[in-house]
Amino acid sequence: MKDISSTIQKEIKKFWPQAQKSMAKLNKDTQQFMKQTEKNLSASYDKARRTTEKVILKAQREKLYYELGRTVMPILSAEQLNNKRIAPTVREIKKLNNKLHTAR
């Protein structure tokens, strides 16, 4: 029994240094992978945040354009509404407004 135990201990001593090196390398590789993953996630988050902020700002701008148009439309005289340069845009806005209100 003692002979088997000492044989096992000898075998363990043979492969133990290599196993330690392998585990240390695995640990180092895992740490590097985690750092790279953290950088990638951080970069993705920042990009998504910037994109979201841009979308919000554009939506706010469009809302202001819409409110400005609603305010200006009643002020425009009939002559201005029939103007060749204004009339097509006004008609298109009215069509879009009708579609928007019926879609709700």
FIVEX-730862 format. One record per residue: residue number from 1; residue in one letter; chain; x negated, y negated, z negated of N, C-alpha, C, O, CB in turn. Coordinates in nm, 4 decimals. Each point is the difference from the previous one (the first is absolute). Glycine has a CB too. Layout:
+-----+------+------+----------+----------+----------+----------+----------+----------+----------+----------+----------+----------+----------+----------+----------+----------+----------+
: pos : code : unit :   n_east :  n_north :     n_up :  ca_east : ca_north :    ca_up :   c_east :  c_north :     c_up :   o_east :  o_north :     o_up :  cb_east : cb_north :    cb_up :
+-----+------+------+----------+----------+----------+----------+----------+----------+----------+----------+----------+----------+----------+----------+----------+----------+----------+
: NUM :    a :    A :        X :        Y :        Z :        X :        Y :        Z :        X :        Y :        Z :        X :        Y :        Z :        X :        Y :        Z :
...
+-----+------+------+----------+----------+----------+----------+----------+----------+----------+----------+----------+----------+----------+----------+----------+----------+----------+
***
This chain:
+-----+------+------+----------+----------+----------+----------+----------+----------+----------+----------+----------+----------+----------+----------+----------+----------+----------+
: pos : code : unit :   n_east :  n_north :     n_up :  ca_east : ca_north :    ca_up :   c_east :  c_north :     c_up :   o_east :  o_north :     o_up :  cb_east : cb_north :    cb_up :
+-----+------+------+----------+----------+----------+----------+----------+----------+----------+----------+----------+----------+----------+----------+----------+----------+----------+
:   1 :    m :    A :  -0.0818 :   0.1187 :   0.0000 :   0.0818 :  -0.1187 :   0.0000 :  -0.0866 :  -0.1257 :   0.0000 :   0.0272 :  -0.0969 :   0.0709 :   0.1527 :   0.2231 :  -0.1907 :
:   2 :    k :    A :  -0.2862 :  -0.1213 :   0.0371 :  -0.0910 :  -0.1125 :  -0.0090 :  -0.0696 :  -0.0210 :   0.1335 :  -0.0273 :  -0.1135 :   0.0391 :  -0.0059 :   0.1565 :  -0.2844 :
:   3 :    d :    A :   0.0050 :   0.0649 :   0.3144 :  -0.0666 :  -0.0046 :   0.1293 :   0.0881 :  -0.0706 :   0.1037 :  -0.0498 :  -0.0796 :   0.0797 :  -0.0734 :   0.2924 :  -0.1363 :
:   4 :    i :    A :   0.2531 :  -0.1841 :   0.0559 :   0.0932 :  -0.0642 :   0.0934 :   0.0113 :  -0.1481 :  -0.0314 :   0.0029 :  -0.0835 :   0.0905 :   0.1249 :   0.2984 :  -0.0651 :
:   5 :    s :    A :  -0.1214 :  -0.2467 :  -0.1518 :   0.0114 :  -0.1403 :  -0.0423 :  -0.1228 :  -0.0798 :   0.0437 :   0.0128 :  -0.1111 :   0.0515 :   0.1275 :   0.1818 :  -0.2487 :
:   6 :    s :    A :  -0.2565 :  -0.0153 :   0.1771 :  -0.1221 :  -0.0711 :   0.0401 :  -0.0096 :  -0.0112 :   0.1516 :  -0.0522 :  -0.0991 :   0.0510 :  -0.0624 :   0.1816 :  -0.2578 :
:   7 :    t :    A :   0.1638 :   0.0170 :   0.2794 :   0.0002 :  -0.0044 :   0.1461 :   0.0930 :  -0.1109 :   0.0486 :  -0.0328 :  -0.0745 :   0.0924 :  -0.0172 :   0.3219 :  -0.0820 :
:   8 :    i :    A :   0.1644 :  -0.2568 :  -0.0731 :   0.0958 :  -0.1059 :   0.0380 :  -0.0604 :  -0.1373 :  -0.0283 :   0.0110 :  -0.0912 :   0.0819 :   0.1842 :   0.2449 :  -0.1306 :
:   9 :    q :    A :  -0.2583 :  -0.1678 :  -0.0661 :  -0.0620 :  -0.1277 :  -0.0357 :  -0.1103 :  -0.0362 :   0.1004 :  -0.0131 :  -0.1162 :   0.0386 :   0.0655 :   0.1587 :  -0.2827 :
:  10 :    k :    A :  -0.1305 :   0.0555 :   0.2857 :  -0.1064 :  -0.0247 :   0.0983 :   0.0601 :  -0.0452 :   0.1329 :  -0.0504 :  -0.0925 :   0.0637 :  -0.0959 :   0.2649 :  -0.1758 :
:  11 :    e :    A :   0.2546 :  -0.1063 :   0.1530 :   0.0653 :  -0.0359 :   0.1267 :   0.0580 :  -0.1419 :  -0.0070 :  -0.0085 :  -0.0775 :   0.0953 :   0.0625 :   0.3212 :  -0.0543 :
:  12 :    i :    A :   0.0041 :  -0.2743 :  -0.1552 :   0.0561 :  -0.1348 :  -0.0183 :  -0.1118 :  -0.1036 :   0.0056 :   0.0157 :  -0.1054 :   0.0616 :   0.1730 :   0.1986 :  -0.2022 :
:  13 :    k :    A :  -0.3009 :  -0.0635 :   0.0766 :  -0.1121 :  -0.0938 :   0.0015 :  -0.0536 :  -0.0216 :   0.1410 :  -0.0517 :  -0.1071 :   0.0316 :  -0.0063 :   0.1787 :  -0.2633 :
:  14 :    k :    A :   0.0705 :   0.0305 :   0.3165 :  -0.0468 :  -0.0125 :   0.1381 :   0.0858 :  -0.0988 :   0.0802 :  -0.0529 :  -0.0864 :   0.0699 :  -0.0323 :   0.3224 :  -0.0819 :
:  15 :    f :    A :   0.2174 :  -0.2226 :   0.0013 :   0.0852 :  -0.0845 :   0.0846 :   0.0441 :  -0.1296 :  -0.0684 :   0.0535 :  -0.0892 :   0.0658 :   0.0246 :   0.2965 :   0.0451 :
:  16 :    w :    A :  -0.1000 :  -0.2186 :  -0.2428 :   0.0476 :  -0.1175 :  -0.0720 :  -0.0598 :  -0.1318 :   0.0505 :   0.0758 :  -0.0958 :   0.0156 :  -0.0466 :   0.2433 :  -0.2117 :
:  17 :    p :    A :  -0.1575 :  -0.1587 :   0.2221 :  -0.0540 :  -0.1276 :   0.0510 :   0.0633 :  -0.0402 :   0.1342 :   0.0302 :  -0.1172 :   0.0226 :  -0.2464 :   0.1676 :  -0.1406 :
:  18 :    q :    A :   0.2356 :   0.0471 :   0.2054 :   0.0637 :  -0.0294 :   0.1291 :   0.1449 :  -0.0427 :  -0.0210 :   0.0483 :  -0.0914 :   0.0669 :  -0.1998 :   0.2572 :   0.0477 :
:  19 :    a :    A :   0.2204 :  -0.1003 :  -0.2066 :   0.1394 :  -0.0358 :  -0.0292 :   0.0069 :  -0.1420 :  -0.0570 :   0.0899 :  -0.0765 :   0.0349 :  -0.0336 :   0.3201 :  -0.0775 :
:  20 :    q :    A :  -0.1494 :  -0.2783 :  -0.0437 :  -0.0024 :  -0.1347 :  -0.0575 :  -0.0226 :  -0.1039 :   0.1101 :   0.0651 :  -0.1044 :   0.0020 :  -0.1527 :   0.1971 :  -0.2206 :
:  21 :    k :    A :  -0.0052 :  -0.0631 :   0.3100 :  -0.0264 :  -0.0924 :   0.1105 :   0.1247 :  -0.0156 :   0.0866 :   0.0350 :  -0.1107 :   0.0409 :  -0.2786 :   0.1759 :  -0.0419 :
:  22 :    s :    A :   0.3096 :   0.0463 :   0.0281 :   0.1212 :  -0.0036 :   0.0825 :   0.1108 :  -0.0806 :  -0.0678 :   0.0694 :  -0.0783 :   0.0649 :  -0.1311 :   0.3015 :   0.0319 :
:  23 :    m :    A :   0.0776 :  -0.2036 :  -0.2263 :   0.1022 :  -0.0751 :  -0.0734 :  -0.0332 :  -0.1490 :  -0.0061 :   0.0891 :  -0.0843 :   0.0107 :  -0.0409 :   0.2890 :  -0.1463 :
:  24 :    a :    A :  -0.1764 :  -0.2369 :   0.1184 :  -0.0407 :  -0.1395 :  -0.0034 :   0.0253 :  -0.0654 :   0.1359 :   0.0471 :  -0.1135 :   0.0071 :  -0.2210 :   0.1668 :  -0.1823 :
:  25 :    k :    A :   0.1423 :   0.0189 :   0.2826 :   0.0245 :  -0.0524 :   0.1353 :   0.1501 :  -0.0173 :   0.0239 :   0.0426 :  -0.1004 :   0.0570 :  -0.2537 :   0.2123 :   0.0264 :
:  26 :    l :    A :   0.2901 :  -0.0156 :  -0.1260 :   0.1455 :  -0.0094 :   0.0135 :   0.0532 :  -0.1208 :  -0.0767 :   0.0856 :  -0.0730 :   0.0499 :  -0.0713 :   0.3230 :  -0.0236 :
:  27 :    n :    A :  -0.0645 :  -0.2704 :  -0.1458 :   0.0411 :  -0.1144 :  -0.0813 :  -0.0354 :  -0.1314 :   0.0688 :   0.0817 :  -0.0919 :   0.0053 :  -0.1119 :   0.2297 :  -0.2127 :
:  28 :    k :    A :  -0.0920 :  -0.1464 :   0.2601 :  -0.0454 :  -0.1212 :   0.0687 :   0.0847 :  -0.0249 :   0.1258 :   0.0424 :  -0.1129 :   0.0249 :  -0.2776 :   0.1495 :  -0.1133 :
:  29 :    d :    A :   0.2595 :   0.0676 :   0.1665 :   0.0806 :  -0.0125 :   0.1213 :   0.1430 :  -0.0425 :  -0.0328 :   0.0594 :  -0.0819 :   0.0702 :  -0.2014 :   0.2568 :   0.0396 :
:  30 :    t :    A :   0.1957 :  -0.1186 :  -0.2166 :   0.1362 :  -0.0348 :  -0.0419 :   0.0069 :  -0.1469 :  -0.0417 :   0.0954 :  -0.0697 :   0.0344 :  -0.0561 :   0.3077 :  -0.1092 :
:  31 :    q :    A :  -0.1384 :  -0.2846 :   0.0018 :  -0.0024 :  -0.1405 :  -0.0416 :  -0.0086 :  -0.0928 :   0.1213 :   0.0693 :  -0.1015 :   0.0059 :  -0.1792 :   0.1684 :  -0.2223 :
:  32 :    q :    A :   0.0241 :  -0.0317 :   0.3134 :  -0.0115 :  -0.0815 :   0.1209 :   0.1318 :  -0.0007 :   0.0769 :   0.0427 :  -0.1046 :   0.0490 :  -0.2884 :   0.1573 :  -0.0362 :
:  33 :    f :    A :   0.3091 :   0.0614 :  -0.0020 :   0.1285 :   0.0105 :   0.0689 :   0.1051 :  -0.0859 :  -0.0693 :   0.0770 :  -0.0694 :   0.0663 :  -0.1356 :   0.3018 :   0.0087 :
:  34 :    m :    A :   0.0621 :  -0.2281 :  -0.2066 :   0.0973 :  -0.0784 :  -0.0759 :  -0.0239 :  -0.1503 :   0.0181 :   0.0953 :  -0.0769 :   0.0128 :  -0.0779 :   0.2642 :  -0.1800 :
:  35 :    k :    A :  -0.1436 :  -0.2289 :   0.1684 :  -0.0313 :  -0.1415 :   0.0205 :   0.0437 :  -0.0445 :   0.1388 :   0.0582 :  -0.1073 :   0.0157 :  -0.2524 :   0.1259 :  -0.1739 :
:  36 :    q :    A :   0.1663 :   0.0633 :   0.2588 :   0.0385 :  -0.0334 :   0.1374 :   0.1520 :  -0.0042 :   0.0131 :   0.0548 :  -0.0884 :   0.0658 :  -0.2664 :   0.1946 :   0.0207 :
:  37 :    t :    A :   0.2792 :  -0.0103 :  -0.1495 :   0.1459 :   0.0032 :   0.0035 :   0.0578 :  -0.1244 :  -0.0673 :   0.0967 :  -0.0582 :   0.0491 :  -0.1014 :   0.3101 :  -0.0502 :
:  38 :    e :    A :  -0.0534 :  -0.2915 :  -0.1087 :   0.0456 :  -0.1202 :  -0.0708 :  -0.0179 :  -0.1237 :   0.0880 :   0.0881 :  -0.0858 :   0.0052 :  -0.1474 :   0.1922 :  -0.2264 :
:  39 :    k :    A :  -0.0546 :  -0.1158 :   0.2903 :  -0.0232 :  -0.1133 :   0.0908 :   0.1029 :  -0.0004 :   0.1127 :   0.0560 :  -0.1042 :   0.0340 :  -0.3020 :   0.1102 :  -0.0880 :
:  40 :    n :    A :   0.2703 :   0.1117 :   0.1114 :   0.0970 :   0.0097 :   0.1098 :   0.1404 :  -0.0368 :  -0.0455 :   0.0714 :  -0.0715 :   0.0702 :  -0.2117 :   0.2492 :   0.0336 :
:  41 :    l :    A :   0.1802 :  -0.1290 :  -0.2211 :   0.1325 :  -0.0331 :  -0.0531 :   0.0117 :  -0.1496 :  -0.0279 :   0.1027 :  -0.0618 :   0.0283 :  -0.0865 :   0.2913 :  -0.1288 :
:  42 :    s :    A :  -0.1217 :  -0.2862 :   0.0453 :   0.0004 :  -0.1429 :  -0.0299 :   0.0115 :  -0.0818 :   0.1280 :   0.0754 :  -0.0971 :   0.0059 :  -0.2136 :   0.1398 :  -0.2107 :
:  43 :    a :    A :   0.0633 :  -0.0033 :   0.3070 :   0.0055 :  -0.0706 :   0.1277 :   0.1381 :   0.0141 :   0.0636 :   0.0537 :  -0.0968 :   0.0540 :  -0.3000 :   0.1358 :  -0.0221 :
:  44 :    s :    A :   0.3036 :   0.0799 :  -0.0380 :   0.1343 :   0.0221 :   0.0558 :   0.1037 :  -0.0828 :  -0.0745 :   0.0895 :  -0.0580 :   0.0614 :  -0.1557 :   0.2901 :   0.0070 :
:  45 :    y :    A :   0.0545 :  -0.2375 :  -0.1997 :   0.0932 :  -0.0785 :  -0.0804 :  -0.0104 :  -0.1477 :   0.0360 :   0.1014 :  -0.0671 :   0.0188 :  -0.1180 :   0.2355 :  -0.2050 :
:  46 :    d :    A :  -0.1060 :  -0.2188 :   0.1957 :  -0.0189 :  -0.1415 :   0.0334 :   0.0573 :  -0.0326 :   0.1371 :   0.0637 :  -0.1038 :   0.0177 :  -0.2694 :   0.1000 :  -0.1592 :
:  47 :    k :    A :   0.1837 :   0.0914 :   0.2383 :   0.0523 :  -0.0223 :   0.1343 :   0.1528 :   0.0006 :  -0.0009 :   0.0635 :  -0.0851 :   0.0624 :  -0.2695 :   0.1914 :   0.0353 :
:  48 :    a :    A :   0.2643 :  -0.0101 :  -0.1685 :   0.1468 :   0.0075 :  -0.0080 :   0.0565 :  -0.1228 :  -0.0709 :   0.1035 :  -0.0529 :   0.0406 :  -0.1159 :   0.3045 :  -0.0434 :
:  49 :    r :    A :  -0.0542 :  -0.2970 :  -0.1020 :   0.0448 :  -0.1185 :  -0.0742 :  -0.0038 :  -0.1241 :   0.0894 :   0.0943 :  -0.0790 :   0.0013 :  -0.1785 :   0.1813 :  -0.2162 :
:  50 :    r :    A :  -0.0251 :  -0.1190 :   0.2893 :  -0.0112 :  -0.1162 :   0.0897 :   0.1069 :   0.0049 :   0.1089 :   0.0614 :  -0.1016 :   0.0325 :  -0.3089 :   0.0911 :  -0.0773 :
:  51 :    t :    A :   0.2692 :   0.1293 :   0.1008 :   0.1014 :   0.0160 :   0.1042 :   0.1381 :  -0.0321 :  -0.0554 :   0.0788 :  -0.0681 :   0.0655 :  -0.2196 :   0.2431 :   0.0473 :
:  52 :    t :    A :   0.1704 :  -0.1269 :  -0.2319 :   0.1293 :  -0.0264 :  -0.0624 :   0.0178 :  -0.1494 :  -0.0259 :   0.1076 :  -0.0549 :   0.0234 :  -0.1119 :   0.2831 :  -0.1288 :
:  53 :    e :    A :  -0.1001 :  -0.2930 :   0.0576 :   0.0080 :  -0.1438 :  -0.0247 :   0.0275 :  -0.0757 :   0.1299 :   0.0791 :  -0.0943 :   0.0012 :  -0.2367 :   0.1192 :  -0.1958 :
:  54 :    k :    A :   0.0925 :   0.0161 :   0.3040 :   0.0233 :  -0.0654 :   0.1291 :   0.1442 :   0.0189 :   0.0450 :   0.0632 :  -0.0938 :   0.0485 :  -0.3035 :   0.1300 :   0.0131 :
:  55 :    v :    A :   0.2924 :   0.0852 :  -0.0778 :   0.1379 :   0.0278 :   0.0407 :   0.0964 :  -0.0854 :  -0.0816 :   0.0956 :  -0.0552 :   0.0544 :  -0.1588 :   0.2911 :   0.0100 :
:  56 :    i :    A :   0.0383 :  -0.2467 :  -0.1936 :   0.0865 :  -0.0817 :  -0.0863 :  -0.0047 :  -0.1457 :   0.0425 :   0.1038 :  -0.0654 :   0.0094 :  -0.1410 :   0.2244 :  -0.1995 :
:  57 :    l :    A :  -0.0826 :  -0.2103 :   0.2158 :  -0.0130 :  -0.1401 :   0.0421 :   0.0696 :  -0.0240 :   0.1340 :   0.0653 :  -0.1027 :   0.0181 :  -0.2833 :   0.0873 :  -0.1421 :
:  58 :    k :    A :   0.2045 :   0.1091 :   0.2174 :   0.0671 :  -0.0149 :   0.1296 :   0.1512 :   0.0036 :  -0.0169 :   0.0717 :  -0.0755 :   0.0658 :  -0.2678 :   0.1824 :   0.0483 :
:  59 :    a :    A :   0.2446 :  -0.0203 :  -0.2013 :   0.1446 :   0.0069 :  -0.0249 :   0.0498 :  -0.1298 :  -0.0629 :   0.1073 :  -0.0491 :   0.0352 :  -0.1232 :   0.2987 :  -0.0637 :
:  60 :    q :    A :  -0.0609 :  -0.3046 :  -0.0635 :   0.0376 :  -0.1276 :  -0.0613 :   0.0025 :  -0.1109 :   0.1045 :   0.0894 :  -0.0846 :  -0.0005 :  -0.1892 :   0.1592 :  -0.2179 :
:  61 :    r :    A :   0.0018 :  -0.0738 :   0.3075 :  -0.0047 :  -0.1002 :   0.1058 :   0.1211 :   0.0133 :   0.0915 :   0.0634 :  -0.0998 :   0.0342 :  -0.3143 :   0.0995 :  -0.0446 :
:  62 :    e :    A :   0.2830 :   0.1220 :   0.0498 :   0.1156 :   0.0227 :   0.0867 :   0.1294 :  -0.0439 :  -0.0677 :   0.0902 :  -0.0534 :   0.0645 :  -0.2107 :   0.2447 :   0.0424 :
:  63 :    k :    A :   0.1283 :  -0.1681 :  -0.2369 :   0.1183 :  -0.0427 :  -0.0739 :   0.0125 :  -0.1529 :   0.0045 :   0.1094 :  -0.0536 :   0.0177 :  -0.1285 :   0.2563 :  -0.1689 :
:  64 :    l :    A :  -0.0929 :  -0.2710 :   0.1353 :   0.0028 :  -0.1470 :   0.0059 :   0.0393 :  -0.0484 :   0.1396 :   0.0766 :  -0.0955 :   0.0131 :  -0.2534 :   0.0857 :  -0.1921 :
:  65 :    y :    A :   0.1247 :   0.0752 :   0.2834 :   0.0410 :  -0.0352 :   0.1358 :   0.1505 :   0.0184 :   0.0171 :   0.0677 :  -0.0830 :   0.0607 :  -0.2945 :   0.1496 :   0.0253 :
:  66 :    y :    A :   0.2770 :   0.0423 :  -0.1398 :   0.1430 :   0.0293 :   0.0102 :   0.0813 :  -0.1078 :  -0.0726 :   0.0980 :  -0.0520 :   0.0534 :  -0.1480 :   0.3001 :  -0.0394 :
:  67 :    e :    A :   0.0078 :  -0.2803 :  -0.1360 :   0.0714 :  -0.1026 :  -0.0770 :  -0.0075 :  -0.1358 :   0.0691 :   0.0977 :  -0.0750 :   0.0005 :  -0.1479 :   0.2005 :  -0.2116 :
:  68 :    l :    A :  -0.0647 :  -0.1570 :   0.2689 :  -0.0143 :  -0.1260 :   0.0729 :   0.0950 :  -0.0021 :   0.1190 :   0.0668 :  -0.1004 :   0.0246 :  -0.3079 :   0.0823 :  -0.0967 :
:  69 :    g :    A :   0.2471 :   0.1265 :   0.1447 :   0.0909 :   0.0082 :   0.1147 :   0.1450 :  -0.0155 :  -0.0415 :   0.0768 :  -0.0686 :   0.0675 :  -0.2403 :   0.2160 :   0.0465 :
:  70 :    r :    A :   0.2021 :  -0.0845 :  -0.2244 :   0.1380 :  -0.0134 :  -0.0482 :   0.0305 :  -0.1427 :  -0.0408 :   0.1128 :  -0.0468 :   0.0154 :  -0.1184 :   0.2833 :  -0.0922 :
:  71 :    t :    A :  -0.0945 :  -0.3055 :   0.0248 :   0.0197 :  -0.1386 :  -0.0420 :   0.0064 :  -0.0929 :   0.1198 :   0.0794 :  -0.0941 :   0.0008 :  -0.1974 :   0.1432 :  -0.2146 :
:  72 :    v :    A :   0.0363 :  -0.0246 :   0.3144 :  -0.0099 :  -0.0892 :   0.1158 :   0.1160 :   0.0209 :   0.0974 :   0.0457 :  -0.0960 :   0.0620 :  -0.2948 :   0.0972 :  -0.0871 :
:  73 :    m :    A :   0.2972 :   0.1211 :   0.0395 :   0.1049 :   0.0290 :   0.0991 :   0.1219 :  -0.0925 :  -0.0115 :   0.0437 :  -0.0534 :   0.1020 :  -0.1203 :   0.2898 :  -0.1051 :
:  74 :    p :    A :   0.1324 :  -0.2574 :  -0.1146 :   0.1168 :  -0.0886 :  -0.0071 :  -0.0320 :  -0.1451 :   0.0363 :   0.0881 :  -0.0754 :   0.0412 :   0.0028 :   0.2252 :  -0.2165 :
:  75 :    i :    A :  -0.2155 :  -0.1874 :   0.1599 :  -0.0398 :  -0.1383 :   0.0261 :  -0.0145 :  -0.0264 :   0.1495 :   0.0224 :  -0.1119 :   0.0463 :  -0.1392 :   0.1066 :  -0.2674 :
:  76 :    l :    A :   0.0792 :   0.1090 :   0.2968 :  -0.0200 :  -0.0181 :   0.1438 :   0.1306 :  -0.0425 :   0.0666 :   0.1066 :   0.0547 :  -0.0284 :  -0.2906 :   0.1178 :   0.0261 :
:  77 :    s :    A :   0.1740 :  -0.2684 :   0.0890 :   0.1194 :  -0.0465 :   0.0713 :   0.0330 :   0.0980 :   0.1136 :  -0.0833 :   0.0817 :   0.0393 :   0.0288 :  -0.3246 :  -0.0966 :
:  78 :    a :    A :   0.1738 :   0.2333 :   0.1074 :   0.0432 :   0.0875 :   0.1098 :  -0.0898 :  -0.0185 :   0.1211 :  -0.0287 :   0.0963 :   0.0711 :   0.2651 :  -0.1060 :  -0.1542 :
:  79 :    e :    A :  -0.2802 :  -0.1106 :   0.1069 :  -0.0886 :  -0.0254 :   0.1147 :  -0.1323 :   0.0735 :  -0.0169 :  -0.0523 :   0.0573 :   0.0956 :   0.1592 :  -0.2821 :  -0.0620 :
:  80 :    q :    A :  -0.1604 :   0.2233 :  -0.1537 :  -0.1263 :   0.0683 :  -0.0254 :   0.0158 :   0.1517 :   0.0138 :  -0.0913 :   0.0684 :   0.0462 :   0.0232 :  -0.2554 :  -0.1999 :
:  81 :    l :    A :   0.1843 :   0.2388 :   0.1136 :   0.0227 :   0.1436 :   0.0096 :   0.0103 :   0.0459 :   0.1451 :  -0.0256 :   0.1169 :   0.0291 :   0.1416 :  -0.1247 :  -0.2497 :
:  82 :    n :    A :  -0.0796 :  -0.0807 :   0.3110 :   0.0109 :   0.0340 :   0.1413 :  -0.1302 :  -0.0255 :   0.0760 :  -0.0087 :   0.0283 :   0.1194 :   0.2516 :  -0.0816 :  -0.1320 :
:  83 :    n :    A :  -0.3411 :   0.0015 :  -0.0542 :  -0.1297 :  -0.0262 :   0.0607 :  -0.0587 :   0.1307 :   0.0531 :   0.0071 :   0.1034 :  -0.0664 :  -0.0447 :  -0.3001 :  -0.0887 :
:  84 :    k :    A :  -0.0207 :   0.1915 :   0.2757 :  -0.0535 :   0.1202 :   0.0656 :  -0.1083 :   0.0693 :  -0.0836 :  -0.0155 :   0.1219 :   0.0068 :   0.0669 :  -0.2279 :   0.2135 :
:  85 :    r :    A :  -0.1238 :   0.0304 :  -0.2966 :  -0.1096 :   0.0581 :  -0.0769 :   0.0483 :   0.0565 :  -0.1343 :  -0.0605 :   0.0929 :  -0.0535 :  -0.0963 :  -0.2543 :   0.1644 :
:  86 :    i :    A :   0.2635 :   0.1064 :  -0.1641 :   0.0484 :   0.0403 :  -0.1315 :   0.1088 :   0.1063 :   0.0090 :   0.0026 :   0.0935 :  -0.0801 :  -0.0592 :  -0.3203 :  -0.0041 :
:  87 :    a :    A :   0.1461 :   0.2129 :   0.1809 :   0.1187 :   0.0856 :   0.0088 :  -0.0316 :   0.1503 :   0.0001 :   0.0643 :   0.0741 :  -0.0743 :   0.0443 :  -0.2588 :   0.1989 :
:  88 :    p :    A :  -0.2043 :   0.2328 :  -0.0448 :  -0.0272 :   0.1452 :  -0.0014 :  -0.0445 :   0.0505 :  -0.1378 :   0.0398 :   0.1080 :  -0.0438 :  -0.1030 :  -0.1249 :   0.2850 :
:  89 :    t :    A :  -0.0181 :  -0.0614 :  -0.3068 :  -0.0479 :   0.0392 :  -0.1330 :   0.1148 :   0.0010 :  -0.1000 :   0.0109 :   0.0907 :  -0.0825 :  -0.2370 :  -0.1869 :   0.1345 :
:  90 :    v :    A :   0.3116 :  -0.0051 :  -0.0440 :   0.1148 :  -0.0071 :  -0.0904 :   0.0917 :   0.1201 :   0.0234 :   0.0474 :   0.0612 :  -0.0957 :  -0.0613 :  -0.3142 :   0.0923 :
:  91 :    r :    A :   0.0391 :   0.2868 :   0.1292 :   0.0844 :   0.1163 :   0.0298 :  -0.0623 :   0.1287 :  -0.0547 :   0.0695 :   0.0837 :  -0.0577 :   0.0149 :  -0.1998 :   0.2645 :
:  92 :    e :    A :  -0.2125 :   0.1307 :  -0.1887 :  -0.0686 :   0.1196 :  -0.0486 :   0.0068 :   0.0084 :  -0.1526 :   0.0213 :   0.1076 :  -0.0559 :  -0.1747 :  -0.1155 :   0.2553 :
:  93 :    i :    A :   0.1353 :  -0.1043 :  -0.2650 :   0.0091 :  -0.0033 :  -0.1466 :   0.1398 :   0.0396 :  -0.0446 :   0.0153 :   0.0768 :  -0.0950 :  -0.1908 :  -0.2566 :   0.0853 :
:  94 :    k :    A :   0.2778 :   0.1281 :   0.0772 :   0.1379 :   0.0338 :  -0.0359 :   0.0261 :   0.1488 :   0.0194 :   0.0657 :   0.0627 :  -0.0831 :   0.0072 :  -0.2937 :   0.1473 :
:  95 :    k :    A :  -0.1241 :   0.2882 :   0.0453 :   0.0175 :   0.1434 :   0.0245 :  -0.0658 :   0.0817 :  -0.1117 :   0.0588 :   0.0938 :  -0.0538 :  -0.0524 :  -0.1363 :   0.3031 :
:  96 :    l :    A :  -0.1291 :   0.0045 :  -0.2821 :  -0.0712 :   0.0720 :  -0.1052 :   0.0700 :  -0.0147 :  -0.1341 :   0.0075 :   0.0963 :  -0.0764 :  -0.2212 :  -0.1313 :   0.2000 :
:  97 :    n :    A :   0.2648 :  -0.0834 :  -0.1534 :   0.0731 :  -0.0205 :  -0.1253 :   0.1254 :   0.0861 :  -0.0039 :   0.0316 :   0.0597 :  -0.1029 :  -0.1200 :  -0.2939 :   0.0894 :
:  98 :    n :    A :   0.1601 :   0.2408 :   0.1255 :   0.1206 :   0.0840 :   0.0055 :  -0.0352 :   0.1477 :  -0.0223 :   0.0680 :   0.0708 :  -0.0743 :   0.0392 :  -0.2361 :   0.2329 :
:  99 :    k :    A :  -0.2149 :   0.2100 :  -0.0929 :  -0.0426 :   0.1391 :  -0.0173 :  -0.0419 :   0.0260 :  -0.1454 :   0.0292 :   0.1049 :  -0.0574 :  -0.1040 :  -0.0978 :   0.2991 :
: 100 :    l :    A :   0.0071 :  -0.1039 :  -0.2977 :  -0.0464 :   0.0141 :  -0.1380 :   0.1183 :   0.0097 :  -0.0958 :  -0.0005 :   0.0836 :  -0.0903 :  -0.2083 :  -0.2116 :   0.1472 :
: 101 :    h :    A :   0.3081 :   0.0451 :  -0.0388 :   0.1156 :  -0.0003 :  -0.0905 :   0.0886 :   0.1220 :   0.0211 :   0.0618 :   0.0469 :  -0.0957 :  -0.0684 :  -0.2960 :   0.0942 :
: 102 :    t :    A :   0.0150 :   0.3013 :   0.1212 :   0.0827 :   0.1191 :   0.0231 :  -0.0716 :   0.1266 :  -0.0444 :   0.0645 :   0.1010 :  -0.0283 :   0.0450 :  -0.2166 :   0.2205 :
: 103 :    a :    A :  -0.2408 :   0.1112 :  -0.1984 :  -0.0776 :   0.1170 :  -0.0404 :   0.0049 :   0.0225 :  -0.1506 :  -0.0308 :   0.1103 :  -0.0452 :  -0.1182 :  -0.1476 :   0.2408 :
: 104 :    r :    A :   0.1853 :  -0.0593 :  -0.2722 :   0.0011 :   0.0126 :  -0.1462 :   0.1068 :   0.0863 :  -0.0468 :   0.0143 :   0.0207 :  -0.1205 :  -0.1081 :  -0.2372 :   0.1022 :
+-----+------+------+----------+----------+----------+----------+----------+----------+----------+----------+----------+----------+----------+----------+----------+----------+----------+
***
